[in-house]
Each structure stands twice: as structure tokens, then as C-alpha cells.
Amino acid sequence: MTTVEDFLTLSATLTGYSPAELRATGMAEEYRRVAGRYAGPGSLERLSDALAGTLPPRFDDEAERRLAAAVAHLWYLGSGSWAVAPEVCG
């Protein structure tokens, strides 16, 4: 699974907030766990790889797009709001 720092970098790309702003919420570790649990092994790493060096984010794969939307949704609405069924991401 990605580290908290990797998750913050990924999340910053998806939300428009800086890693420091996201870290200051105190929710980074919890959201990383939620995303990892629902997305499945390796999914966050694949998403991070897909986003590397691309601004704005572009997705070639529907599952990546859905996972990216779910991670952003998580930051905006909270840990009880995972937006994508596990089978879509995994």
C-alpha cells in the first residue's frame, strides 16, 4: 500500500489542495486506509503511476477514473462516503 506521503501527493493532485493542507486535516492516515481497503491491493499505486506528470489528470482506464473520483470524494465528504463499489476499483 502507498505511504501516507504518497497518498497525500496523490490526493493533492486530485483535490487541488496542497499535501500540507490535507495533512493538517488529521485525516490522511484514515483516508489512506479507507481507500486502500475499498480499492484493493495495488490500486492506489497504479493510480499514482497513471497521474505521474499529468496535469490536469487524465485517465485511460475507467476504473482509474472512478478510483480518482472516489478519493477526491472522500476528502470532500468524509470517510463514511466511499463513492465506488469495491468491484469497480479492484
N, CA, C and O atoms as CSV, one atom per row, in Angstrom:
chain,resi,resn,atom,element,x,y,z
A,1,MET,N,N,0.838,-1.184,0.000
A,1,MET,CA,C,0.000,0.000,0.000
A,1,MET,C,C,0.882,1.246,0.000
A,1,MET,O,O,2.018,1.220,0.472
A,2,THR,N,N,0.350,2.314,-0.526
A,2,THR,CA,C,1.101,3.561,-0.570
A,2,THR,C,C,1.366,4.086,0.834
A,2,THR,O,O,0.633,3.784,1.776
A,3,THR,N,N,2.415,4.867,0.955
A,3,THR,CA,C,2.685,5.532,2.235
A,3,THR,C,C,1.705,6.698,2.396
A,3,THR,O,O,1.027,7.082,1.443
A,4,VAL,N,N,1.637,7.244,3.581
A,4,VAL,CA,C,0.785,8.406,3.816
A,4,VAL,C,C,1.248,9.564,2.937
A,4,VAL,O,O,0.424,10.281,2.370
A,5,GLU,N,N,2.551,9.748,2.824
A,5,GLU,CA,C,3.070,10.844,1.990
A,5,GLU,C,C,2.685,10.649,0.522
A,5,GLU,O,O,2.303,11.604,-0.154
A,6,ASP,N,N,2.785,9.418,0.034
A,6,ASP,CA,C,2.372,9.136,-1.343
A,6,ASP,C,C,0.878,9.409,-1.524
A,6,ASP,O,O,0.460,9.975,-2.535
A,7,PHE,N,N,0.088,9.006,-0.546
A,7,PHE,CA,C,-1.352,9.221,-0.611
A,7,PHE,C,C,-1.665,10.721,-0.587
A,7,PHE,O,O,-2.564,11.175,-1.296
A,8,LEU,N,N,-0.943,11.479,0.210
A,8,LEU,CA,C,-1.151,12.929,0.247
A,8,LEU,C,C,-0.795,13.579,-1.090
A,8,LEU,O,O,-1.497,14.483,-1.545
A,9,THR,N,N,0.269,13.133,-1.711
A,9,THR,CA,C,0.652,13.665,-3.024
A,9,THR,C,C,-0.406,13.341,-4.063
A,9,THR,O,O,-0.808,14.205,-4.842
A,10,LEU,N,N,-0.853,12.100,-4.072
A,10,LEU,CA,C,-1.922,11.675,-4.977
A,10,LEU,C,C,-3.186,12.490,-4.726
A,10,LEU,O,O,-3.812,12.981,-5.665
A,11,SER,N,N,-3.551,12.629,-3.479
A,11,SER,CA,C,-4.761,13.351,-3.101
A,11,SER,C,C,-4.674,14.828,-3.462
A,11,SER,O,O,-5.667,15.429,-3.871
A,12,ALA,N,N,-3.496,15.410,-3.314
A,12,ALA,CA,C,-3.309,16.816,-3.672
A,12,ALA,C,C,-3.539,17.023,-5.162
A,12,ALA,O,O,-4.154,18.009,-5.568
A,13,THR,N,N,-3.052,16.108,-5.965
A,13,THR,CA,C,-3.267,16.194,-7.412
A,13,THR,C,C,-4.758,16.142,-7.741
A,13,THR,O,O,-5.230,16.845,-8.634
A,14,LEU,N,N,-5.482,15.313,-7.021
A,14,LEU,CA,C,-6.902,15.111,-7.316
A,14,LEU,C,C,-7.812,16.187,-6.734
A,14,LEU,O,O,-8.886,16.449,-7.276
A,15,THR,N,N,-7.394,16.811,-5.640
A,15,THR,CA,C,-8.287,17.761,-4.963
A,15,THR,C,C,-7.942,19.231,-5.217
A,15,THR,O,O,-8.802,20.102,-5.091
A,16,GLY,N,N,-6.703,19.500,-5.571
A,16,GLY,CA,C,-6.276,20.880,-5.733
A,16,GLY,C,C,-5.739,21.505,-4.457
A,16,GLY,O,O,-5.261,22.639,-4.478
A,17,TYR,N,N,-5.812,20.784,-3.352
A,17,TYR,CA,C,-5.226,21.247,-2.101
A,17,TYR,C,C,-3.777,20.779,-2.044
A,17,TYR,O,O,-3.403,19.821,-2.719
A,18,SER,N,N,-2.973,21.449,-1.246
A,18,SER,CA,C,-1.578,21.027,-1.097
A,18,SER,C,C,-1.520,19.835,-0.141
A,18,SER,O,O,-2.434,19.629,0.658
A,19,PRO,N,N,-0.436,19.049,-0.227
A,19,PRO,CA,C,-0.272,17.973,0.748
A,19,PRO,C,C,-0.312,18.489,2.191
A,19,PRO,O,O,-0.866,17.831,3.072
A,20,ALA,N,N,0.274,19.659,2.429
A,20,ALA,CA,C,0.269,20.219,3.790
A,20,ALA,C,C,-1.145,20.543,4.258
A,20,ALA,O,O,-1.488,20.299,5.415
A,21,GLU,N,N,-1.958,21.088,3.375
A,21,GLU,CA,C,-3.346,21.390,3.741
A,21,GLU,C,C,-4.121,20.117,4.064
A,21,GLU,O,O,-4.893,20.074,5.022
A,22,LEU,N,N,-3.908,19.086,3.261
A,22,LEU,CA,C,-4.601,17.820,3.507
A,22,LEU,C,C,-4.097,17.162,4.788
A,22,LEU,O,O,-4.890,16.622,5.558
A,23,ARG,N,N,-2.791,17.203,5.021
A,23,ARG,CA,C,-2.209,16.631,6.243
A,23,ARG,C,C,-2.794,17.326,7.476
A,23,ARG,O,O,-3.055,16.680,8.491
A,24,ALA,N,N,-2.997,18.637,7.384
A,24,ALA,CA,C,-3.496,19.415,8.519
A,24,ALA,C,C,-4.903,19.014,8.943
A,24,ALA,O,O,-5.319,19.342,10.054
A,25,THR,N,N,-5.644,18.315,8.093
A,25,THR,CA,C,-6.982,17.855,8.482
A,25,THR,C,C,-6.916,16.749,9.522
A,25,THR,O,O,-7.887,16.502,10.238
A,26,GLY,N,N,-5.759,16.079,9.605
A,26,GLY,CA,C,-5.620,14.954,10.525
A,26,GLY,C,C,-6.260,13.672,10.020
A,26,GLY,O,O,-6.341,12.690,10.758
A,27,MET,N,N,-6.718,13.663,8.768
A,27,MET,CA,C,-7.449,12.509,8.240
A,27,MET,C,C,-6.657,11.668,7.243
A,27,MET,O,O,-7.182,10.676,6.738
A,28,ALA,N,N,-5.423,12.029,6.948
A,28,ALA,CA,C,-4.662,11.361,5.893
A,28,ALA,C,C,-4.536,9.856,6.117
A,28,ALA,O,O,-4.802,9.072,5.205
A,29,GLU,N,N,-4.137,9.449,7.305
A,29,GLU,CA,C,-3.955,8.014,7.576
A,29,GLU,C,C,-5.289,7.262,7.468
A,29,GLU,O,O,-5.352,6.188,6.870
A,30,GLU,N,N,-6.326,7.819,8.035
A,30,GLU,CA,C,-7.646,7.180,7.972
A,30,GLU,C,C,-8.128,7.068,6.527
A,30,GLU,O,O,-8.592,6.006,6.113
A,31,TYR,N,N,-8.025,8.134,5.768
A,31,TYR,CA,C,-8.486,8.105,4.375
A,31,TYR,C,C,-7.635,7.162,3.533
A,31,TYR,O,O,-8.148,6.511,2.623
A,32,ARG,N,N,-6.349,7.085,3.826
A,32,ARG,CA,C,-5.475,6.130,3.112
A,32,ARG,C,C,-5.937,4.705,3.385
A,32,ARG,O,O,-5.981,3.874,2.477
A,33,ARG,N,N,-6.281,4.425,4.644
A,33,ARG,CA,C,-6.775,3.085,4.991
A,33,ARG,C,C,-8.101,2.782,4.304
A,33,ARG,O,O,-8.287,1.692,3.764
A,34,VAL,N,N,-9.015,3.736,4.321
A,34,VAL,CA,C,-10.320,3.544,3.681
A,34,VAL,C,C,-10.139,3.295,2.183
A,34,VAL,O,O,-10.698,2.344,1.637
A,35,ALA,N,N,-9.368,4.138,1.533
A,35,ALA,CA,C,-9.156,3.987,0.097
A,35,ALA,C,C,-8.482,2.654,-0.228
A,35,ALA,O,O,-8.882,1.964,-1.166
A,36,GLY,N,N,-7.466,2.297,0.546
A,36,GLY,CA,C,-6.779,1.022,0.320
A,36,GLY,C,C,-7.686,-0.171,0.522
A,36,GLY,O,O,-7.615,-1.143,-0.230
A,37,ARG,N,N,-8.541,-0.107,1.533
A,37,ARG,CA,C,-9.462,-1.207,1.820
A,37,ARG,C,C,-10.465,-1.397,0.687
A,37,ARG,O,O,-10.714,-2.526,0.262
A,38,TYR,N,N,-11.033,-0.320,0.204
A,38,TYR,CA,C,-12.053,-0.432,-0.833
A,38,TYR,C,C,-11.475,-0.586,-2.234
A,38,TYR,O,O,-12.072,-1.255,-3.077
A,39,ALA,N,N,-10.345,0.011,-2.486
A,39,ALA,CA,C,-9.785,-0.020,-3.836
A,39,ALA,C,C,-9.088,-1.337,-4.152
A,39,ALA,O,O,-9.043,-1.755,-5.309
A,40,GLY,N,N,-8.550,-1.985,-3.139
A,40,GLY,CA,C,-7.874,-3.254,-3.366
A,40,GLY,C,C,-6.369,-3.082,-3.534
A,40,GLY,O,O,-5.879,-1.980,-3.783
A,41,PRO,N,N,-5.649,-4.186,-3.395
A,41,PRO,CA,C,-4.186,-4.166,-3.445
A,41,PRO,C,C,-3.662,-3.588,-4.756
A,41,PRO,O,O,-4.090,-3.980,-5.841
A,42,GLY,N,N,-2.742,-2.663,-4.635
A,42,GLY,CA,C,-2.074,-2.110,-5.804
A,42,GLY,C,C,-2.839,-1.023,-6.543
A,42,GLY,O,O,-2.268,-0.364,-7.411
A,43,SER,N,N,-4.102,-0.816,-6.229
A,43,SER,CA,C,-4.909,0.148,-6.987
A,43,SER,C,C,-4.430,1.577,-6.810
A,43,SER,O,O,-4.352,2.327,-7.783
A,44,LEU,N,N,-4.105,1.966,-5.580
A,44,LEU,CA,C,-3.633,3.333,-5.354
A,44,LEU,C,C,-2.278,3.560,-6.013
A,44,LEU,O,O,-2.014,4.648,-6.524
A,45,GLU,N,N,-1.427,2.553,-6.006
A,45,GLU,CA,C,-0.132,2.668,-6.660
A,45,GLU,C,C,-0.310,2.837,-8.165
A,45,GLU,O,O,0.365,3.662,-8.781
A,46,ARG,N,N,-1.216,2.057,-8.762
A,46,ARG,CA,C,-1.476,2.178,-10.197
A,46,ARG,C,C,-2.047,3.551,-10.532
A,46,ARG,O,O,-1.686,4.143,-11.550
A,47,LEU,N,N,-2.928,4.053,-9.688
A,47,LEU,CA,C,-3.494,5.374,-9.909
A,47,LEU,C,C,-2.400,6.436,-9.815
A,47,LEU,O,O,-2.341,7.340,-10.649
A,48,SER,N,N,-1.554,6.336,-8.828
A,48,SER,CA,C,-0.457,7.279,-8.671
A,48,SER,C,C,0.449,7.259,-9.899
A,48,SER,O,O,0.859,8.313,-10.386
A,49,ASP,N,N,0.759,6.072,-10.397
A,49,ASP,CA,C,1.581,5.941,-11.606
A,49,ASP,C,C,0.894,6.578,-12.806
A,49,ASP,O,O,1.545,7.226,-13.625
A,50,ALA,N,N,-0.415,6.396,-12.913
A,50,ALA,CA,C,-1.169,6.951,-14.041
A,50,ALA,C,C,-1.179,8.471,-14.017
A,50,ALA,O,O,-1.237,9.110,-15.068
A,51,LEU,N,N,-1.122,9.055,-12.819
A,51,LEU,CA,C,-1.175,10.509,-12.681
A,51,LEU,C,C,0.182,11.182,-12.762
A,51,LEU,O,O,0.266,12.400,-12.917
A,52,ALA,N,N,1.232,10.405,-12.660
A,52,ALA,CA,C,2.580,10.981,-12.606
A,52,ALA,C,C,2.841,11.871,-13.812
A,52,ALA,O,O,2.811,11.424,-14.959
A,53,GLY,N,N,3.099,13.145,-13.523
A,53,GLY,CA,C,3.471,14.085,-14.569
A,53,GLY,C,C,2.334,14.581,-15.444
A,53,GLY,O,O,2.591,15.227,-16.460
A,54,THR,N,N,1.091,14.305,-15.090
A,54,THR,CA,C,-0.017,14.765,-15.918
A,54,THR,C,C,-0.895,15.740,-15.161
A,54,THR,O,O,-1.541,15.378,-14.177
A,55,LEU,N,N,-0.915,16.956,-15.617
A,55,LEU,CA,C,-1.815,17.972,-15.069
A,55,LEU,C,C,-2.488,18.670,-16.241
A,55,LEU,O,O,-1.792,19.165,-17.127
A,56,PRO,N,N,-3.757,18.728,-16.276
A,56,PRO,CA,C,-4.685,18.114,-15.334
A,56,PRO,C,C,-4.651,16.598,-15.473
A,56,PRO,O,O,-4.188,16.069,-16.483
A,57,PRO,N,N,-5.148,15.898,-14.447
A,57,PRO,CA,C,-5.147,14.433,-14.501
A,57,PRO,C,C,-5.912,13.900,-15.711
A,57,PRO,O,O,-6.964,14.422,-16.079
A,58,ARG,N,N,-5.364,12.856,-16.318
A,58,ARG,CA,C,-6.026,12.180,-17.441
A,58,ARG,C,C,-6.042,10.695,-17.155
A,58,ARG,O,O,-5.089,10.137,-16.609
A,59,PHE,N,N,-7.129,10.072,-17.528
A,59,PHE,CA,C,-7.298,8.647,-17.228
A,59,PHE,C,C,-7.622,7.880,-18.503
A,59,PHE,O,O,-8.556,8.218,-19.229
A,60,ASP,N,N,-6.835,6.846,-18.758
A,60,ASP,CA,C,-7.083,5.981,-19.906
A,60,ASP,C,C,-8.017,4.844,-19.544
A,60,ASP,O,O,-8.547,4.169,-20.427
A,61,ASP,N,N,-8.218,4.631,-18.281
A,61,ASP,CA,C,-8.952,3.473,-17.786
A,61,ASP,C,C,-10.128,3.947,-16.934
A,61,ASP,O,O,-9.970,4.822,-16.082
A,62,GLU,N,N,-11.293,3.376,-17.162
A,62,GLU,CA,C,-12.491,3.762,-16.411
A,62,GLU,C,C,-12.341,3.477,-14.917
A,62,GLU,O,O,-12.802,4.265,-14.091
A,63,ALA,N,N,-11.710,2.376,-14.566
A,63,ALA,CA,C,-11.519,2.051,-13.148
A,63,ALA,C,C,-10.624,3.097,-12.480
A,63,ALA,O,O,-10.873,3.481,-11.337
A,64,GLU,N,N,-9.592,3.558,-13.178
A,64,GLU,CA,C,-8.731,4.609,-12.627
A,64,GLU,C,C,-9.527,5.889,-12.423
A,64,GLU,O,O,-9.392,6.548,-11.392
A,65,ARG,N,N,-10.347,6.242,-13.392
A,65,ARG,CA,C,-11.147,7.458,-13.282
A,65,ARG,C,C,-12.094,7.386,-12.093
A,65,ARG,O,O,-12.241,8.355,-11.349
A,66,ARG,N,N,-12.736,6.233,-11.916
A,66,ARG,CA,C,-13.658,6.054,-10.795
A,66,ARG,C,C,-12.927,6.088,-9.453
A,66,ARG,O,O,-13.425,6.660,-8.484
A,67,LEU,N,N,-11.766,5.483,-9.404
A,67,LEU,CA,C,-10.989,5.497,-8.169
A,67,LEU,C,C,-10.536,6.920,-7.848
A,67,LEU,O,O,-10.600,7.345,-6.694
A,68,ALA,N,N,-10.088,7.647,-8.844
A,68,ALA,CA,C,-9.675,9.036,-8.628
A,68,ALA,C,C,-10.843,9.863,-8.098
A,68,ALA,O,O,-10.677,10.649,-7.165
A,69,ALA,N,N,-12.010,9.690,-8.684
A,69,ALA,CA,C,-13.194,10.422,-8.221
A,69,ALA,C,C,-13.543,10.034,-6.789
A,69,ALA,O,O,-13.932,10.889,-5.993
A,70,ALA,N,N,-13.410,8.767,-6.457
A,70,ALA,CA,C,-13.740,8.299,-5.107
A,70,ALA,C,C,-12.777,8.870,-4.072
A,70,ALA,O,O,-13.198,9.238,-2.975
A,71,VAL,N,N,-11.483,8.950,-4.410
A,71,VAL,CA,C,-10.507,9.517,-3.471
A,71,VAL,C,C,-10.810,10.995,-3.249
A,71,VAL,O,O,-10.801,11.459,-2.108
A,72,ALA,N,N,-11.076,11.738,-4.312
A,72,ALA,CA,C,-11.418,13.155,-4.166
A,72,ALA,C,C,-12.698,13.311,-3.349
A,72,ALA,O,O,-12.782,14.170,-2.472
A,73,HIS,N,N,-13.676,12.487,-3.639
A,73,HIS,CA,C,-14.957,12.499,-2.925
A,73,HIS,C,C,-14.729,12.257,-1.430
A,73,HIS,O,O,-15.352,12.903,-0.588
A,74,LEU,N,N,-13.851,11.343,-1.116
A,74,LEU,CA,C,-13.530,11.026,0.270
A,74,LEU,C,C,-13.027,12.265,1.009
A,74,LEU,O,O,-13.455,12.526,2.133
A,75,TRP,N,N,-12.135,13.021,0.399
A,75,TRP,CA,C,-11.594,14.220,1.042
A,75,TRP,C,C,-12.660,15.289,1.226
A,75,TRP,O,O,-12.649,16.016,2.219
A,76,TYR,N,N,-13.563,15.385,0.291
A,76,TYR,CA,C,-14.576,16.441,0.377
A,76,TYR,C,C,-15.740,16.084,1.290
A,76,TYR,O,O,-16.338,16.969,1.902
A,77,LEU,N,N,-16.070,14.793,1.391
A,77,LEU,CA,C,-17.278,14.402,2.129
A,77,LEU,C,C,-17.050,13.523,3.343
A,77,LEU,O,O,-17.971,13.336,4.138
A,78,GLY,N,N,-15.862,12.981,3.513
A,78,GLY,CA,C,-15.579,12.233,4.720
A,78,GLY,C,C,-15.477,10.729,4.546
A,78,GLY,O,O,-15.859,10.176,3.515
A,79,SER,N,N,-14.949,10.074,5.586
A,79,SER,CA,C,-14.607,8.655,5.493
A,79,SER,C,C,-15.798,7.728,5.359
A,79,SER,O,O,-15.633,6.585,4.933
A,80,GLY,N,N,-16.979,8.175,5.703
A,80,GLY,CA,C,-18.158,7.329,5.534
A,80,GLY,C,C,-18.764,7.441,4.158
A,80,GLY,O,O,-19.881,6.977,3.924
A,81,SER,N,N,-18.023,8.064,3.229
A,81,SER,CA,C,-18.619,8.382,1.940
A,81,SER,C,C,-17.899,7.755,0.758
A,81,SER,O,O,-17.841,8.362,-0.311
A,82,TRP,N,N,-17.355,6.570,0.917
A,82,TRP,CA,C,-16.661,5.937,-0.217
A,82,TRP,C,C,-17.645,5.811,-1.366
A,82,TRP,O,O,-18.725,5.239,-1.211
A,83,ALA,N,N,-17.265,6.351,-2.525
A,83,ALA,CA,C,-18.212,6.576,-3.618
A,83,ALA,C,C,-18.235,5.476,-4.678
A,83,ALA,O,O,-19.040,5.553,-5.606
A,84,VAL,N,N,-17.394,4.474,-4.577
A,84,VAL,CA,C,-17.304,3.476,-5.637
A,84,VAL,C,C,-17.372,2.088,-5.023
A,84,VAL,O,O,-16.709,1.806,-4.024
A,85,ALA,N,N,-18.165,1.238,-5.618
A,85,ALA,CA,C,-18.237,-0.153,-5.148
A,85,ALA,C,C,-16.878,-0.821,-5.322
A,85,ALA,O,O,-16.192,-0.563,-6.311
A,86,PRO,N,N,-16.474,-1.676,-4.381
A,86,PRO,CA,C,-15.148,-2.308,-4.444
A,86,PRO,C,C,-14.863,-3.032,-5.758
A,86,PRO,O,O,-13.729,-3.011,-6.237
A,87,GLU,N,N,-15.860,-3.662,-6.338
A,87,GLU,CA,C,-15.611,-4.425,-7.564
A,87,GLU,C,C,-15.261,-3.522,-8.745
A,87,GLU,O,O,-14.675,-3.992,-9.721
A,88,VAL,N,N,-15.605,-2.248,-8.677
A,88,VAL,CA,C,-15.270,-1.322,-9.749
A,88,VAL,C,C,-13.797,-0.980,-9.729
A,88,VAL,O,O,-13.186,-0.789,-10.780
A,89,CYS,N,N,-13.223,-0.900,-8.548
A,89,CYS,CA,C,-11.831,-0.486,-8.410
A,89,CYS,C,C,-10.846,-1.640,-8.455
A,89,CYS,O,O,-9.744,-1.494,-8.983
A,90,GLY,N,N,-11.221,-2.760,-7.919
A,90,GLY,CA,C,-10.275,-3.840,-7.710
A,90,GLY,C,C,-9.824,-4.581,-8.892
A,90,GLY,O,O,-9.022,-5.507,-8.771
